[in-house]
């Protein structure tokens, strides 16, 4: 069996990237017990510790996340191919593609970056992506891709849970930047949502999936002037438990949405970057995506009320769409597992 090294943004307190790694490594044996460091200093330290030995016998398993179309990931993969894993083919599953339409203040992309990925995509056995926008972006530079969904959808609920009446799950948090560059506005609109729903006998559970986001939860509760529950849920099991009995989920972090969908909790997305809309489109919920530069309390209340009025149907429909993607993901991990087991190697990475 070929040994693979895992490349992903793991071990940094980010629920989504850790959830992807946990899901994939559960299904794919033969992956080295260490992951490729994403920090240059740690990468150099791994080399000095002898990780370059055996590079010709290793391939790569690239986890999901929005990696394609970002300069920092392209450079990391080039270094990995030269020094740590030189066997082909490489493997990936359900990656996201950075949309050049979004130019954040700390962006690792530009209008020409995606074209630089055409050769990199050729290092992989096949290309599968998170959603339709990712596939469209790759098609624009001549790369064919198949939609299989976000790998974190491989996680399943531990047990069936009866949803509570009028319990809003609310997640706030974003990465390097967001549409509109103004998160204070998002706090105002969501706080007004919580305050209005409280008048209608709703309760709110603020779900914190990254400790960096705790201040957003506390500030939202303060502005709403209600006694909202704040739940720290930085692991998959904790989050799935915390979200399972919510009537409706309104979430900003991408993988708060992904894992909410995996738990079949009807949801509304606060689209802080295009990747959130990409995911929601993959589960036929594009209409539930509200960009952070345009979201209003009124729109949020309308979505929440509509979902709550048809909660069972919304949940069943969501579960059906998720199950289709989950089957595609399982087929893809089986393909990768078989390729690694068969030791089908066609060359060496640059």
Helices and strands as residue ranges (DSSP letters): E 3-7, H 15-27, E 31-35, H 40-46, I 47-51, G 55-57, E 58-62, E 65-68, H 71-83, E 87-88, E 91-92, E 95-97, G 113-117, H 118-121, E 128-129, H 132-139, E 146-147, G 151-154, E 167-171, G 179-181, H 183-199, E 203-208, G 211-213, H 214-224, E 229-232, H 236-244, E 248-251, H 254-262, E 267-271, H 274-282, G 286-288, E 289-291, H 297-309, H 311-342, E 347-348
